[in-house]
């Protein structure tokens, strides 16, 4: 017991001499700390010794020794399940006979001494002691049952075990020896010495600390569980939202897919219809081209036939004059052709009626009536709107302007503008109606002056009728081009004579070399008549000569050094597909008088701008713009050049007023190409910007605003003009805001023009409410953008901006599908945002309500 008590560390190598004292010798006792086997052997011997103990006090002392070492046994390593039950002293056997006496050695201390006293009792029980059990007092394994013990004995044994465990705790400090739960409760009720009291107190404190630790752990677990539950709830909530968003996105995707499918179906149908229409248009165009080619072929054949026929008729006429052929011997058609030719020669003065036989004079009387020589009461002349667009007479510029004779001379389907210095027309303007044109017989006709014009302003007949002159009287307006309309209704013979009269006025002639006339001029007339824009029914033709200042008359005849012709016509709507936007075709030619060889249209074709320089004529914006698209100059098209001059609206030399008027006239011309007019408007809108207007003079600002007022309302409303429309709205709104802030940019004299522009650009309160979701920008930037939109009339609440992470990467205006008003508003709002520097697009989203727009923007 001393050895066990002194073993604080449980080290088997510890010797009794280390702790027990010097009086105990190694000879008297083994000083090795007993192991489980040693204690188990001792308990077996000591338990059997109980059979020899009759006195109760001895038995109690011996049992305490068993209890002590039973408690020690369970603290050793290598114990078995049998070691857990305490050893019970064997019952006393009264009739026991021993082979030899039992030696019992005890120390001098009383037997009733407390077992936890530092003293010890040693009992030696010989191995040969025979142990006999009485009835069932001892179990088969030699251990006593708890049922055989009294309550006091059980309590005493429990106290000894607690005392032993207290020593182990005190010696080792290992907290595992401390009591817990029910054992602690029972130990606290035992009679306690100092060691047990300290042990129970330490166990209670450890239990309390453990409970606190468990409470803390429990609280931590509860907190962790609550946090996990919160996270789970949040995750579930967001998952629910994401699921809803996914469902909504899926629904949107389905609706979008359905919409795309419907649009694809509509597009397919439209493409099919467009393809069919295009095929029909192509077929119509090909048919028209084939028809034009056939007509041209027939025309060429007819012209060749007419040349042959006229040669034949001239031969027959000569034979009739000589009396070698009788008129009644000719066929009816040939008779009519002969009579028309004879009537023309009589009227031209080549022959007289007296030179003809009486039958011929009688036959000619119906064709020589006075109604043929009589001018119509109304000479329609050139029609400026003949091709469906306004093509005015060319404007004469430079020094040639003072040479022109006013007013123009009007004839049937053509007009002439005469020049004084050369006694010749500066140009002719002809209307050609291809479907109505009649292939009338070409016959001789006497050239005659026009009584409406002084003789000194007209060509001289002597230029053409002298045999030594190599000049022919070429026509400005060809008889074949003007042969259409009600004036030529009736029989063809009378119509042919009328045509000869209307084309044979001296002002309609100009001298041309014979070779040039046959090799260049006639082929050029034929090409324009049939090859220029073959699909056009109506063509406007301008023709004229060109003189150089150094050119002198040749043998008294002012011969031009070159000749020109210009044709313009519109593209039929059936081919072009857009009735509201006419398109035009322009062909211009310039041929020197000394040109030789076969006629080649590409050799003599030139841009209108170049022709204007050579002729000192201005053919008007429609012709200039139409040709400039095909032949852009160094400054681009005519619209590009005019847009580049917009900055001159701020000039101080007085030219700004003329430029402003020209711009307004151009913008209001419905015949000019819309894309070209948009270039000028875009230049004006850029100049109307706040920064640009700040640097202009008051007159310049007024010119810009008035020029913008000249833009037709139907142009602002075109879908393809939406970007420039939004830019104009931005410029006007900024000017209006600056005026409201007291800046001296817009004066009182410009306020009326600015207000009118606000009305025309629809800067007014909108019925839709717009909400702003933004990401990637500061709130101040989002609010500044909203303020710009409010200035245009957009209903954005204040505040109406919300920072939303989902807006990242999105730049769009959302609107309710199948709502035309909201769609148009969304497209305009998207254009307004783009004009303000935030490019966005319009997008239909099913979840958006009616009269509601959502702006999703990010940088």
C-alpha atoms as one frame of an Amber mdcrd trajectory, in Angstrom:
protein
   0.000   0.000   0.000   2.857   2.330   0.735   4.443   1.517  -2.582   1.151
   2.192  -4.399   0.513   5.396  -2.456   3.983   6.707  -3.150   3.791   6.031
  -6.910   2.721   9.431  -8.192   3.614   8.782 -11.782   2.622   5.130 -11.972
   6.167   4.239 -13.000   6.816   0.467 -12.595  10.523   1.162 -12.080   9.907
   3.147  -8.907  11.369   1.421  -5.769   9.825   1.400  -2.334  13.089   2.733
  -0.934  12.487   5.908  -2.946   9.364   6.852  -0.964   8.708   4.509   1.973
  11.595   5.335   4.233  14.875   3.804   5.327  13.439   1.429   7.906  11.887
  -0.784   5.225  14.421  -3.080   3.639  14.404  -4.872   0.394  14.734  -8.169
   2.279  11.507  -7.712   4.106   9.300  -6.733   1.145   9.333  -6.591  -2.642
   9.632  -2.961  -3.661   8.339  -3.335  -7.212   5.016  -1.648  -7.936   2.632
  -4.598  -8.439   1.146  -5.087 -11.865  -2.328  -6.414 -12.679  -1.260 -10.060
 -12.557   0.413  -9.698  -9.161  -2.657  -7.953  -7.716  -4.981 -10.510  -9.286
  -2.969 -13.401  -7.695  -2.942 -11.670  -4.340  -6.726 -11.088  -4.454  -7.318
 -14.763  -5.185  -5.199 -15.885  -2.197  -6.591 -13.227   0.125 -10.176 -14.043
  -0.884  -9.662 -17.730  -0.020  -8.211 -16.720   3.331 -11.683 -15.604   4.332
 -12.659 -19.206   4.886 -10.360 -19.304   7.898 -11.531 -16.043   9.455 -14.291
 -16.368  11.962 -14.072 -13.089  13.836 -16.131 -10.344  12.214 -13.615  -7.593
  12.841 -10.937  -9.617  11.104 -13.202 -10.262   8.176 -14.037  -6.558   7.854
 -10.375  -5.679   7.887  -9.590  -8.362   5.319 -12.478  -7.222   3.104 -11.194
  -3.664   3.213  -7.859  -4.990   1.992  -9.679  -6.792  -0.856 -11.651  -3.650
  -1.702  -8.521  -1.577  -1.757  -6.636  -3.874  -4.128  -9.763  -4.481  -6.206
  -9.836  -0.715  -6.749  -6.107  -0.708  -7.520  -6.524  -3.575 -10.005  -8.887
  -1.622 -12.239  -6.250   1.131 -12.562  -3.684  -1.244 -14.066  -3.281  -1.889
 -17.736  -4.161  -5.318 -19.110  -7.271  -5.971 -16.936 -10.133  -8.220 -18.056
 -13.891  -7.939 -17.669 -13.662 -10.183 -14.544 -11.358  -7.645 -12.874 -14.088
  -4.998 -12.865 -16.167  -6.767 -10.164 -14.644  -6.311  -6.649 -13.359  -9.465
  -4.875 -15.525 -10.740  -1.977 -13.956 -12.414   1.019 -14.760 -16.127   1.162
 -17.183 -17.277   3.830 -15.796 -18.763   7.009 -15.702 -22.623   6.925 -16.167
 -23.869  10.501 -15.176 -27.488   9.837 -12.086 -26.685   7.794  -9.056 -28.809
   8.473  -5.767 -27.465   7.330  -2.684 -29.417   6.453  -0.518 -26.912   8.150
  -1.117 -23.861  10.236  -1.818 -20.529   8.549   0.692 -17.896   9.423  -0.750
 -14.417   9.637   1.572 -11.552  10.108   0.275  -8.107  10.885   1.975  -4.981
  11.989   1.594  -3.559  15.458  -1.193  -1.213  14.448  -4.759  -2.107  15.461
  -6.812  -4.041  12.969  -9.505  -1.436  12.984  -7.204   1.146  11.482  -8.475
   3.016   8.352  -7.340   1.334   5.212  -6.136   4.573   3.708  -3.732   4.975
   6.597  -0.120   5.090   5.505   0.387   1.884   7.456  -0.334  -1.417   5.805
  -1.357  -4.904   6.780   0.350  -7.837   5.095  -1.385 -11.148   5.057   0.382
 -14.216   3.844  -1.838 -17.052   2.830  -0.077 -20.336   1.938  -0.762 -21.641
  -1.490  -1.730 -25.039   0.050  -4.679 -23.686   1.981  -7.756 -25.580   0.896
 -10.795 -23.309   0.394 -14.192 -24.794   0.639 -17.374 -22.878  -0.139 -20.515
 -23.159   1.838 -23.763 -23.786  -0.026 -23.917 -20.940  -2.644 -22.111 -18.218
  -0.785 -19.427 -18.057  -3.367 -19.988 -18.031  -7.081 -18.331 -20.445  -9.368
 -15.586 -17.980 -10.295 -14.785 -17.224  -6.649 -16.352 -13.714  -6.649 -19.108
 -12.669  -4.301 -22.364 -11.292  -5.738 -23.480  -7.732  -4.872 -26.750  -9.161
  -3.679 -24.902 -10.852  -0.779 -23.572  -7.513   0.528 -25.373  -5.249   2.920
 -25.987  -1.597   2.104 -23.321  -0.516   4.561 -20.885  -2.888   2.986 -21.713
  -1.597  -0.460 -21.320   1.985   0.739 -18.038   1.195   2.413 -16.742  -0.554
  -0.633 -17.823   2.432  -2.841 -16.068   4.802  -0.401 -12.865   2.784  -0.683
 -13.053   2.855  -4.469 -13.630   6.610  -4.429 -10.693   7.015  -2.069  -8.495
   4.916  -4.359  -9.603   6.939  -7.408  -8.945  10.159  -5.440  -5.382   8.996
  -4.756  -4.863   8.170  -8.411  -6.123  11.641  -9.414  -4.040  13.367  -6.790
  -0.911  11.389  -7.647  -1.203  11.791 -11.444  -3.315  14.900 -11.945  -5.095
  13.076 -14.786  -8.620  14.564 -15.125  -9.948  11.250 -16.372 -10.124  10.039
 -12.717 -12.640  12.735 -11.808 -16.199  11.657 -11.187 -19.113  12.430 -13.425
 -22.852  12.297 -13.317 -24.495   9.815 -10.929 -21.139   8.649  -9.460 -20.340
  12.232  -8.425 -23.770  12.601  -6.900 -23.319   9.408  -4.865 -19.732  10.299
  -3.823 -20.866  13.683  -2.520 -23.124  11.841  -0.037 -20.278   9.722   1.426
 -18.488  10.460   4.712 -15.555  12.385   3.326 -12.025  12.719   4.526  -9.743
  15.477   3.194  -8.708  13.554   0.125 -12.213  12.529  -0.913 -13.594  15.999
  -0.187 -10.955  17.597  -2.387 -11.574  14.959  -5.042 -15.358  15.465  -4.992
 -14.929  19.259  -5.059 -12.569  18.991  -8.038 -14.987  16.597  -9.751 -17.927
  18.959  -9.108 -15.935  21.889 -10.483 -14.923  19.837 -13.509 -18.552  18.785
 -13.938 -19.631  22.432 -13.757 -16.916  23.485 -16.173 -17.837  20.608 -18.402
 -21.477  21.606 -18.243 -20.513  25.156 -19.081 -18.365  23.888 -21.897 -21.230
  21.725 -23.059 -23.534  24.744 -22.805 -21.043  26.809 -24.730 -20.675  24.061
 -27.268 -24.409  23.737 -27.369 -24.801  27.487 -27.861 -22.126  27.436 -30.498
 -23.842  24.519 -32.144 -27.165  26.316 -31.869 -25.570  29.459 -33.339 -23.915
  27.428 -36.046 -27.155  25.648 -36.684 -29.023  28.966 -36.755 -26.404  30.416
 -39.085 -26.552  27.333 -41.253 -30.331  27.503 -41.161 -30.187  31.188 -42.105
 -27.742  30.446 -44.887 -29.895  27.559 -45.982 -32.976  29.757 -45.862 -31.194
  32.508 -47.793 -29.844  29.981 -50.244 -33.295  28.486 -50.568 -34.792  31.950
 -51.038 -32.250  32.951 -53.645 -32.610  29.563 -55.263 -36.342  30.184 -55.273
 -35.787  33.590 -56.812 -33.347  32.147 -59.297 -35.816  29.410 -60.061 -38.497
  32.038 -60.596 -36.060  34.059 -62.669 -35.182  30.898 -64.541 -38.869  30.175
 -65.051 -39.425  33.775 -66.113 -36.366  33.616 -68.349 -37.599  30.324 -69.716
 -41.002  31.851 -70.292 -39.384  34.869 -71.901 -37.202  32.574 -73.954 -40.266
  30.596 -75.019 -42.138  33.765 -75.856 -39.056  35.123 -77.573 -38.679  31.861
 -79.431 -42.341  32.019 -80.407 -41.898  35.635 -81.397 -38.751  34.784 -83.336
 -40.578  31.850 -84.897 -43.455  34.135 -85.804 -41.054  36.763 -87.079 -39.203
  34.101 -89.013 -42.495  32.954 -90.470 -43.391  36.542 -91.305 -39.894  37.093
 -92.626 -40.065  33.930 -94.651 -43.413  34.998 -96.019 -42.090  38.501 -96.653
 -38.957  37.103 -98.251 -41.055  34.779-100.311 -43.303  37.641-101.284 -40.304
  39.897-101.863 -38.639  37.161-103.880 -41.800  36.713-105.862 -42.115  40.472
-106.302 -38.457  40.699-107.186 -38.818  37.852-109.642 -41.856  39.541-111.097
 -39.978  42.843-111.213 -37.010  41.126-112.821 -39.335  39.444-115.284 -41.063
  42.752-115.922 -37.722  44.457-116.310 -36.427  41.746-118.613 -39.671  41.877
-120.557 -39.400  45.659-120.728 -35.775  45.406-121.797 -36.672  42.818-124.406
 -39.524  45.016-125.495 -37.214  48.023-125.622 -34.694  46.006-127.595 -37.411
  44.849-129.942 -38.663  48.397-130.252 -35.158  49.626-130.877 -34.667  46.914
-133.454 -37.946  47.766-135.100 -37.060  51.438-134.920 -33.726  50.800-136.558
 -35.418  48.660-139.190 -38.099  51.287-139.666 -35.538  54.052-139.947 -33.601
  52.009-142.469 -36.826  51.278-144.311 -37.750  54.959-144.192 -34.375  55.887
-145.655 -34.842  53.335-148.433 -38.458  54.327-148.876 -37.637  58.004-149.010
 -34.956  57.309-151.608 -37.516  55.310-153.587 -40.131  58.009-153.126 -37.696
  60.675-154.308 -37.023  58.593-157.453 -40.747  58.084-158.058 -41.373  61.808
-157.563 -38.756  62.608-160.190 -40.435  60.180-162.566 -43.832  61.746-161.825
 -42.437  65.193-162.551 -41.151  63.946-165.922 -44.482  62.228-166.683 -42.882
  58.808-166.948 -45.067  57.322-164.180 -48.774  57.715-163.596 -49.966  58.332
-159.992 -52.864  55.941-160.320 -50.431  53.170-161.199 -48.881  53.292-157.697
 -50.081  51.425-154.635 -52.134  53.380-152.111 -49.328  53.482-149.511 -46.805
  54.540-152.111 -49.199  57.182-153.444 -49.513  58.687-149.945 -45.759  58.687
-149.439 -45.197  60.346-152.813 -47.832  63.003-152.166 -46.396  63.794-148.718
 -42.925  64.178-150.208 -44.264  66.422-153.051 -46.181  68.538-150.499 -43.054
  68.960-148.487 -41.037  70.039-151.508 -43.724  72.515-152.492 -43.801  73.969
-149.003 -40.010  74.075-148.814 -39.894  75.940-152.175 -37.986  73.255-154.054
 -40.758  73.071-156.704 -43.902  74.984-157.510 -47.398  73.693-158.231 -47.097
  74.982-161.802 -44.284  72.510-162.424 -46.630  69.596-161.636 -49.248  67.992
-163.820 -52.925  68.784-163.161 -53.607  65.336-161.636 -50.769  65.845-159.150
 -51.964  69.373-158.261 -55.463  68.036-157.633 -54.122  65.215-155.455 -51.959
  67.639-153.444 -54.719  70.143-152.644 -55.889  68.340-149.412 -52.309  68.315
-148.085 -51.606  71.955-148.905 -54.437  73.433-146.887 -53.792  76.485-144.763
 -54.367  74.507-141.503 -50.995  72.846-141.928 -49.047  76.110-141.841 -51.113
  77.541-139.027 -49.518  77.429-135.577 -51.533  75.804-132.776 -53.287  78.185
-130.452 -51.413  76.719-127.481 -47.756  75.746-127.775 -47.247  73.440-124.835
 -43.472  73.662-124.932 -41.272  71.950-122.403 -42.972  70.585-119.251 -40.828
  70.776-116.122 -42.692  67.973-114.341 -42.785  65.653-117.326 -40.923  62.700
-115.745 -42.696  62.905-112.377 -40.154  65.258-110.826 -39.391  68.920-111.234
 -36.675  69.329-113.871 -36.484  73.031-114.559 -34.789  74.635-117.524 -31.018
  74.779-117.070 -29.844  78.011-115.474 -27.327  80.007-117.521 -24.300  81.219
-115.551 -21.295  83.467-116.120 -20.966  85.784-119.084 -23.306  83.605-121.135
 -26.193  84.720-118.916 -26.277  88.189-120.470 -26.360  86.663-123.946 -29.599
  84.745-123.410 -32.875  85.917-124.956 -35.934  85.791-122.742 -38.440  84.275
-122.615 -37.805  80.774-124.014 -39.484  79.865-127.305 -42.119  77.170-126.748
 -43.057  74.678-129.481 -44.822  71.330-129.524 -43.100  69.143-126.901 -39.958
  71.256-126.792 -38.607  74.722-125.980 -35.547  76.743-127.038 -33.474  79.293
-125.133 -31.841  81.554-127.726 -28.489  83.360-127.602 -27.872  86.700-129.297
 -24.169  86.601-130.100 -24.222  83.454-132.233 -27.835  83.790-133.501 -28.329
  80.269-132.276 -30.075  78.454-129.410 -27.994  78.045-126.291 -29.884  74.805
-125.584 -33.111  72.963-126.263 -35.347  71.147-123.767 -37.351  68.217-125.182
 -39.996  65.923-123.664 -39.936  62.425-125.203 -42.838  60.076-124.556 -41.651
  56.719-125.828 -44.944  54.766-125.799 -46.837  57.559-127.616 -44.164  58.381
-130.155 -45.371  57.936-133.768 -43.101  56.650-136.568 -44.131  59.378-139.002
 -42.690  59.805-142.489 -39.751  62.134-142.639 -40.227  64.610-145.440 -38.625
  67.741-146.762 -39.770  71.007-145.269 -38.751  74.552-145.820 -36.836  76.168
-142.968 -38.659  79.232-141.814 -38.006  81.890-139.206 -40.073  82.233-136.054
 -42.042  85.465-136.133 -41.907  85.806-132.358 -38.164  86.457-132.454 -36.194
  89.194-134.252 -34.589  87.891-137.426 -31.163  89.007-136.205 -31.460  86.543
-133.317 -32.132  83.539-135.607 -29.888  81.428-137.861 -29.576  82.588-141.446
 -31.026  80.265-144.141 -27.885  80.922-146.178 -25.879  78.895-143.700 -27.404
  75.729-145.109 -28.611  76.269-148.715 -25.422  77.226-150.505 -23.786  74.365
-152.372 -20.319  75.398-151.246 -21.211  75.199-147.574 -20.343  71.868-145.851
 -22.912  72.386-143.108 -26.164  70.599-142.512 -29.106  72.025-140.545 -29.047
  69.670-137.586 -32.090  69.873-135.310 -31.897  70.714-131.615 -35.201  68.894
-131.175 -35.356  65.903-133.476 -38.631  65.363-135.326 -38.620  61.754-134.141
 -38.460  62.878-130.475 -41.357  65.340-130.596 -43.686  63.159-132.729 -46.256
  62.345-130.039 -49.357  63.806-128.511 -52.788  65.040-129.695 -51.333  67.419
-132.281 -50.386  64.444-134.418 -53.712  62.638-134.208 -55.476  61.857-137.490
 -54.104  60.533-140.742 -50.407  59.912-140.885 -49.848  61.995-144.024 -51.194
  65.171-142.430 -49.367  64.359-139.179 -46.096  63.933-141.088 -46.498  67.337
-142.758 -47.341  68.950-139.394 -44.297  67.351-137.829 -42.080  68.656-140.631
 -43.452  72.150-140.043 -43.000  72.063-136.252 -39.405  70.809-136.520 -38.349
  73.117-139.338 -38.205  76.491-137.628 -34.829  78.145-138.079 -34.268  78.627
-134.300 -34.378  74.787-134.020 -31.317  74.368-136.227 -27.571  74.512-135.737
 -24.805  73.967-138.277 -22.983  70.641-138.143 -20.382  69.122-140.448 -21.983
  66.523-142.690 -19.664  63.737-141.511 -20.295  64.622-137.861 -24.046  64.705
-138.372 -24.208  61.243-139.937 -21.433  59.605-137.880 -21.985  61.058-134.381
 -25.114  63.159-133.922 -27.716  60.865-135.460 -26.328  57.776-133.590 -26.309
  59.806-130.346 -29.965  60.789-130.873 -30.862  57.184-131.616 -28.989  55.941
-128.507 -30.785  58.387-126.187 -34.114  57.593-127.814 -33.817  53.855-127.130
 -30.813  52.964-124.935 -30.941  55.554-122.174 -32.773  53.881-119.244 -34.749
  51.504-121.491 -37.323  50.946-118.728 -38.367  54.599-118.619 -41.445  55.683
-120.550 -40.632  59.373-120.429 -37.297  61.078-120.979 -36.238  64.705-120.737
 -33.492  65.662-123.206 -31.296  68.766-123.245 -29.043  69.519-126.244 -26.866
  72.374-127.403 -23.646  73.649-128.968 -20.488  74.890-127.253 -18.453  77.873
-128.428 -15.022  79.007-127.334 -14.207  82.711-127.046 -11.438  82.404-129.615
 -13.605  80.639-132.211 -14.347  82.729-135.319 -17.104  82.167-137.915 -16.121
  79.907-140.759 -17.080  81.543-144.051 -19.584  83.656-142.156 -21.051  80.693
-140.280 -20.582  80.459-136.448 -19.719  76.782-136.262 -19.590  75.285-132.693
 -16.438  73.471-131.730 -18.462  70.776-129.841 -21.995  69.545-129.172 -23.575
  68.069-126.061 -26.666  66.172-125.014 -28.067  65.228-121.588 -30.915  62.804
-120.864 -32.659  62.275-117.524 -35.481  59.895-116.589 -36.945  58.155-113.542
 -36.783  54.494-112.566 -40.230  52.868-112.775 -41.748  52.062-109.380 -42.508
  48.483-110.455 -38.800  47.851-110.775 -37.552  49.971-107.891 -40.219  48.868
-105.419 -40.520  52.240-103.640 -43.091  54.587-105.090 -42.528  57.299-102.480
 -38.818  57.645-103.241 -38.164  58.284-106.930 -34.801  57.444-108.385 -33.361
  58.894-111.520 -30.918  58.081-114.292 -28.748  60.719-115.958 -26.565  60.343
-119.057 -24.446  63.258-120.301 -22.331  63.403-123.498 -19.890  65.905-124.965
 -18.640  65.354-128.554 -16.106  67.605-130.350 -17.125  68.679-133.847 -14.039
  67.065-135.337 -14.806  63.634-133.851 -14.374  60.798-136.321 -15.026  57.099
-136.400 -18.022  55.143-135.164 -20.070  56.576-132.311 -19.076  55.189-128.889
 -21.260  56.408-125.980 -18.636  55.543-123.337 -16.009  57.530-125.166 -17.988
  60.751-124.954 -19.792  60.266-121.631 -18.819  62.681-118.824 -20.049  63.766
-115.360 -22.701  66.437-115.170 -20.427  68.647-113.092 -17.861  68.635-115.889
 -20.539  69.328-118.496 -21.715  72.293-116.437 -18.201  73.733-116.484 -17.898
  73.408-120.247 -21.328  74.796-121.048 -21.735  77.456-118.301 -25.082  75.847
-117.468 -26.516  74.649-114.178 -28.849  71.683-114.600 -30.326  71.829-111.121
 -29.886  69.907-107.917 -31.827  66.819-108.942 -29.668  66.152-111.994 -26.485
  67.164-110.191 -27.205  64.972-107.172 -28.341  62.017-109.254 -25.191  62.101
-111.313 -22.897  62.884-108.368 -23.823  59.607-106.685 -22.499  57.809-109.747
 -19.660  60.279-110.297 -18.623  61.690-106.901 -16.210  64.570-107.057 -13.218
  65.325-104.811 -15.616  66.482-102.095 -17.930  63.501-102.467 -21.440  63.770
-103.814 -23.304  67.023-104.339 -24.911  66.524-100.936 -21.499  66.036 -99.324
 -20.253  69.241-100.898 -23.337  71.157 -99.759 -23.088  69.698 -96.264 -19.507
  70.919 -96.146 -20.732  74.450 -96.821 -23.119  74.493 -93.858 -20.442  76.170
 -91.740 -20.719  79.203 -94.051 -24.086  79.981 -92.477 -22.073  82.002 -89.965
 -20.239  84.041 -92.610 -20.515  87.805 -92.513 -20.293  88.564 -96.247 -24.006
  88.183 -96.973 -23.559  84.802 -98.649 -25.085  83.100 -95.635 -28.573  84.291
 -96.531 -28.333  82.833-100.040 -26.915  79.600 -98.636 -29.724  79.362 -96.092
 -32.304  79.792 -98.865 -30.542  77.193-100.994 -30.448  74.715 -98.155 -34.149
  75.178 -97.447 -34.946  74.714-101.139 -32.855  71.562-101.332 -34.294  70.048
 -98.169 -37.829  70.754 -99.358 -37.310  69.210-102.795 -39.222  65.897-102.655
 -37.464  64.631-105.783 -33.978  64.649-104.322 -32.648  61.354-102.938 -33.600
  61.054 -99.283 -30.210  59.643 -98.190 -28.484  62.613 -99.784 -30.735  65.123
 -98.029 -30.039  63.352 -94.748 -26.343  64.215 -95.117 -27.176  67.921 -95.105
 -29.566  67.617 -92.171 -26.928  65.716 -90.197 -24.455  68.553 -90.828 -27.034
  71.115 -89.665 -27.827  69.092 -86.528 -24.147  68.842 -85.687 -23.804  72.589
 -86.105 -26.847  73.094 -83.842 -25.094  71.349 -80.964 -24.614  73.408 -77.820
 -20.835  73.577 -78.110 -20.960  74.614 -81.775 -23.759  77.151 -81.313 -21.852
  78.785 -78.461 -19.161  79.864 -80.915 -21.521  81.271 -83.591 -22.673  84.811
 -84.077 -26.352  85.599 -83.379 -26.955  85.699 -87.151 -25.266  82.328 -87.591
 -27.378  80.736 -84.843 -30.514  82.150 -86.435 -29.516  80.763 -89.844 -28.947
  77.294 -88.394 -32.328  77.236 -86.638 -34.181  78.505 -89.706 -32.438  75.966
 -91.930 -33.557  73.194 -89.575 -37.091  74.563 -89.783 -36.856  73.918 -93.522
 -36.675  70.150 -92.997 -40.047  68.650 -94.047 -41.970  66.944 -91.250 -42.295
  63.719 -93.232 -38.500  63.346 -93.221 -38.273  63.598 -89.426 -40.822  60.792
 -89.097 -38.963  58.335 -91.346 -37.679  55.238 -89.447 -34.289  55.421 -91.182
 -33.939  59.024 -89.933 -34.320  58.056 -86.258 -30.630  58.614 -85.339 -30.483
  62.102 -86.880 -33.938  62.843 -85.424 -32.702  61.932 -81.935 -29.539  63.993
 -82.438 -31.682  66.998 -83.395 -33.839  66.475 -80.285 -30.715  66.377 -78.139
 -29.346  69.594 -79.677 -32.623  71.513 -79.303 -33.179  70.258 -75.733 -29.663
  71.332 -74.743 -30.249  74.775 -76.257 -33.559  75.069 -74.437 -31.972  73.990
 -71.134 -29.157  76.492 -71.545 -31.677  79.259 -72.151 -33.617  78.230 -69.035
 -30.370  78.366 -67.032 -29.847  81.969 -68.090 -27.048  81.398 -70.592 -26.977
  83.975 -73.379 -26.857  81.461 -76.257 -30.439  81.710 -77.460 -31.827  85.224
 -77.565 -35.425  86.356 -77.532 -35.372  86.675 -81.321 -34.599  82.941 -81.603
 -37.042  81.737 -78.958 -39.933  81.348 -81.451 -37.796  79.264 -83.827 -36.581
  77.093 -80.936 -40.134  76.499 -79.672 -41.288  75.566 -83.188 -38.440  73.081
 -83.459 -39.424  71.580 -80.087 -42.931  70.993 -81.423 -41.715  69.500 -84.700
 -39.269  67.232 -82.900 -41.974  66.126 -80.432 -40.099  67.317 -77.335 -43.050
  66.946 -75.000 -44.227  64.874 -72.059 -44.515  61.182 -72.891 -47.288  58.904
 -71.555 -44.847  56.125 -70.670 -43.056  55.929 -67.318 -39.390  54.951 -67.548
 -37.300  53.377 -64.773 -33.501  53.285 -64.759 -31.464  50.257 -63.638 -27.715
  50.878 -63.814 -24.422  49.167 -63.046 -20.761  50.013 -63.460 -21.264  53.785
 -63.189 -21.660  56.307 -60.444 -25.101  57.324 -59.288 -24.289  60.901 -60.289
 -23.671  59.810 -63.897 -26.945  57.842 -63.941 -28.825  60.834 -62.536 -27.240
  63.177 -65.104 -28.343  60.840 -67.897 -31.879  60.744 -66.462 -31.937  64.543
 -66.363 -31.090  64.672 -70.066 -33.940  62.281 -70.818 -36.392  64.294 -68.694
 -35.489  67.367 -70.765 -36.834  65.475 -73.780 -40.145  64.710 -72.050 -39.440
  61.206 -70.768 -41.278  60.423 -67.540 -38.472  59.198 -65.269 -39.425  59.440
 -61.551 -37.230  61.460 -59.211 -35.353  59.546 -57.964 -35.859  56.807 -60.497
 -32.403  55.268 -60.667 -31.619  51.931 -59.022 -28.238  50.238 -58.867 -28.801
  46.637 -59.963 -26.018  44.100 -60.400 -28.041  42.364 -63.118 -27.696  45.495
 -65.289 -23.987  44.794 -65.814 -23.246  44.262 -69.470 -26.739  45.312 -70.545
 -27.596  48.425 -72.550 -31.211  48.241 -73.625 -34.661  49.776 -73.313 -37.252
  47.148 -72.462 -40.906  47.386 -73.468 -44.042  45.268 -73.590 -44.303  43.090
 -76.700 -47.190  43.514 -79.139 -47.663  47.129 -78.038 -46.930  49.397 -80.992
 -47.036  52.602 -78.949 -44.568  51.274 -76.378 -42.369  49.816 -79.099 -42.162
  53.158 -80.931 -41.491  54.939 -77.639 -38.767  52.438 -76.711 -37.070  52.842
 -80.080 -37.129  56.638 -79.733 -35.869  56.459 -76.119 -33.053  54.157 -77.236
 -32.142  56.645 -79.980 -32.264  59.530 -77.457 -29.952  57.647 -75.075 -27.578
  56.889 -77.945 -27.569  60.566 -78.941 -26.706  61.383 -75.308 -23.629  59.148
 -75.480 -25.110  55.927 -74.036 -25.659  53.534 -76.977 -28.593  51.193 -76.300
 -31.101  49.138 -78.260 -34.814  48.457 -77.798 -35.881  44.987 -76.647 -39.316
  43.430 -76.049 -39.670  41.730 -72.640 -42.953  39.976 -71.730 -42.890  40.902
 -68.024 -42.914  44.647 -68.761 -46.288  46.293 -68.257 -48.073  48.592 -70.672
 -47.023  52.270 -70.707 -43.837  51.255 -68.888 -40.271  51.340 -70.117 -37.172
  50.036 -68.350 -33.708  51.435 -69.041 -30.912  48.938 -68.299 -27.514  50.592
 -68.702 -23.909  49.931 -67.787 -20.484  51.054 -68.874
